[in-house]
Amino acid sequence: MDILIYGLINSVALVLMAIGFSLVYGVSRLPNFAHGALYITTGFVAWTFYNTLGLHYALAIVLAVVTTAVLGAALYRLILIRVRGMPISEIIASYAIGLAILEGFRYFGFKGSTYILPVFVSGTLDLFGVTVDYQRLVMVAIGAALVVGLYFFTHHTRIGLGMTAIAQDERAALMLGINSDRTAVIALALGSALAGLAAVTLLPLGNITVTTGYDVLIFALAVCVVGGLGSWVGSILAAFVIGFAQILTVAYLKPHYSMVVALGAILIVLIVKPSGLLGKQKELEERV
């Protein structure tokens, strides 16, 4: 039962980490390798607003997520728009941005175990004989609400339908008057906000460290590659596959092998089925 419950919790955590990356790539075909940096930026900004400026914790969280969304949009308008359509340059540029942000935090002293965000709700609950803290239960609720909210946003709002149209067929969407760059800006802002939301939900379970930014990027890549780049449903399915595999590895081997599971999943999928579980990339090459 503990493997089942914590497998579910770990899977939802991976969904939160990866959904923003998947959204950005699905809409703009832009691999945002600054995703982990934006995640950790939200944590440090929220910590600064709460501890240094003395703002209410809820207000600090909202302002931190909004700041990250604005930063994501600015990164596209100022830098990434200039290399869009050049895959290698997109990867190099976005990774360089993320590296500069993370190492900038390290340079200015944001390191160690002194940076901690408080939990939303303290205490624990006995769930089918397994002790689970309330923060993880809140995380599961937020993850479920986020998936449902994104579904309605992409299927029942004008902006969401425009993003879906760009993701399905950019040329046809352009012919219908949908602005590709404006949609990409919205996608980067929304994807960054989702990374920020994941940060303020997950970081209270540990410390805010620069290393966490790199880990989140690896986990997000693993989920999106296994699920299929650009497939939101595939990413959610892959998060559960990898999430339960990690919990089983921790239970029967050692905790530090959880990263090996994520990297191994990437290698196996790229060798066996490069398009991922539900992705559409490279299907022609696979058939040939």
N, C-alpha and C positions, 0 to 999 in steps of 0.2 A: 504493500500500500504506500509506503514512503517513496518507493521508486515511481509509482504512478503519479502521486501528488506532486513531488518535486520535479518529475519529468515534465508535467504540465506547466508548472511554474517556470522552469527553465526555457521551455519552448515559447511561452508568451514573452519572456524577456528577449529572446532572439528575434521574435516578430517585431517588438518595439525597436530593437537596434537596427533592423534591416529594412523596415517598411519605407522609410524616407529615402534610402539609397535606391530601392526598387522603383519608387514613384518617379524619382528624377530620371533614371535611365529609361523607364518605360515611356515617358512623355518626350524627353528631349534627346534620347540616345546618348546622353552625356554621362560617362562614369565619374561620379563625384568622389574622388579619392580624398577630398577634404572632409568627408562625412564624419570620421572619428574626431577630427579637430573641432568641428562644429559642435559635436556632442559634448566634448570636454569643456569647450568655451562656455556653454550654457551653465555647466556646473560651477565654474570659477566666477562667472558673472553673478549667478544667483547667490553664491557664498559672499561675494563682495557687497552686493546690495543688502543682504540680510545682516552680516556681521560688521561690516565697516560703516555702511550708511545707516544702519539701524531700521530699515524698512520692515513692514510686516511681511512675514514669510510668504503668504499667498501673493502679495503684490510683487515681492522679489522674484518669485517664480514666473509670474506673468511677464514682467519686464525682461527677464532673462530670455524667455522663449521668443518674445517679440524682437529683442536685440539680435538673436541668432537668425531669425527669419530675415531681418533687414540685411544682416551681414551676408547671408546666402544670396539674396537678390543682388547685392552690390558686387559680389564676386563674379557673378555672371555678366552683369552690365559692364564692368570695368576690365575684366580679364578673359573669362572663358568664352565670351561671345566672339573674341578675336581668333580663337582657335577651333571654334565649333565646326564639325565636319572633317577634322583631321584627327583620327582616333589616337594616334601615338601622342600628338601634341596635347590633346585633351587630358590624357592620363598623366603626362609629365607635368602639365600646368597645375592641375587640381592637386596632385600629390605634393608638388612643391609648395603650394599654398598651405596645405595641411601641415606639412613638415615645418614650415616657417612659423605657423601659429603654435604648434605644440612645443617646438624647441624655444620659441619666444617665451612661453610660459615658464619653461624650465630655467631659462636665462634670468628672468626677473624674479626668480625665487619661489614660484608656485610649485613646490615639490615637497615630498615628505607625507606624513600621515596627519598633518594638522588641519587639513581642509576637509570638513565633514558637514554634510547637510542633514538636518533633523528629519526624522521620519514623519509621515503624515499622521499616522495613528500608532501609538505605542501599545505594546502588549502582545500576547500570543493567544492562539486558539487551538484546542485539541480537536483535530479533524480526522475522524475514523482511526483514532489512536496515534495519529502523527501530529506533533507539535509544529504549528506554522505561525509565524508572526503576521500581524495585521498588515504590515507594509507590503508583504508579498501578495496577500489577498487583494489589497487595493490595486497592486500592479496588474493582477489578472483581470480585474474589473475594468481598469483603464485600457488594457490591451483589447479586450472584447469590444468595448465601446468605440475604440479607435477604428477597428476593422469595420464595424457596422456603419460608423459615421463616414468613413472613406467610401464605402459602397454607395451610400445615398448621395454623397457629394459628387462622385464621378458619374452617377446615373440619373440624377434628378436636379442638377443645377446647370446653369448656362456655362459657367467657367469649367465645371467638371466635365461636361459633355464635350467642350472644346478640347480639353486635355485628352480625353479618350479618343477623339477624332484624330488628333495629331499623332497619338500613339499607334493608332491602327493604320493610317495612311496619310503621311504628312503632305504629300503632293495634292491629294484630293482635298484635304482640309484647307490648304493654301488657296486652291481654286474656289473654295466656298467663302473665302474672306477671313479665315482664321489666321491671326498673326502668330507666326511660329516663334519669333523671339520673345514676344510678350508672354506667350504661353510658357516658354522655357523659364522666363523670369519668375512667373507664378509658381512653376514646378520647383525651382530651386528654393524659393522662399518657403513653400509649403514643406518640401523635403527637409530643409534645415530646421523648420519649426517642429517637425516630427522627431528629428534627432534630438532637439532640445527637450521635447516632452519626454522622450525616453530617458534622457539624462536626469531630469529632476525626479523621475519615478524610480530609477534604478540606483542612482548614486547614493541615496540615503542608506542603502544596504552595505556600503563600504566607504572607502576614502576616495577623494577626488585626486587622481594622480595623472601625470602626463602619459604614463604607460597604458592607462586604461583607454586612451584615445586610439592608440595603435591596435589594441585588442578588439575594440568595437569595430574598427574598419575591417579587420580580418574576419570577424564573425559575420558582419554584414555581407562581405564578399562571398563567404562560404554559403550562406543562405541563398543569396541571389543566383550564384552560379549553379548550385544544386537544383534550385527550383526552376531555373531558366531565366536568363536576363530579360527583364521587361515584363515578366509574368507575375502579377501581384498574388494571384492565387497559388501559383507555384512556389513563391517565396514563403507563404504561410505554411504550405504543406512541408516544404524543406525544413522550416524552422522546427516543426514537430519531429521530423526524422532525426535531425542533428541534435535537438534538445534531449530527446530520450536516449540517443546513443551516448551523449556526454554523461548523463546521469548514470547509465549502466557502467560506463567506464570508470566513473568516480567510485561507484559502489563496489566494483569487483577488481579494479586495478588501483590507480592512484589519481588524486585530483589534478595534478599537472598534465595528465594525458588528455584533458578535455580540449586543449588547443590542438593537440595532435589529431584528434577526431575531426575538427573543423578543416584543418589543412589536408588531411587524408581524404575527406569527402570531396574537396575541390579536385584533387588529383584523379580520383577514381571516376568522377563524373566527366572530367575533360578527356579521359582516355576512352571510357565506355560510351558515353552519350553527351557530346559537347553541348547540345542544345538544352540540357537539363531535363527535369521531370516534365514540365509543361511549357518550356520555351520553344520558340520558333526559329532561333538562330541556327545556322549551319545544317539545316535539315537536308538541303540538296547535297552538300558534301558527304553527309552520312549515307544517303541513298546511293551515291556514286561509289 
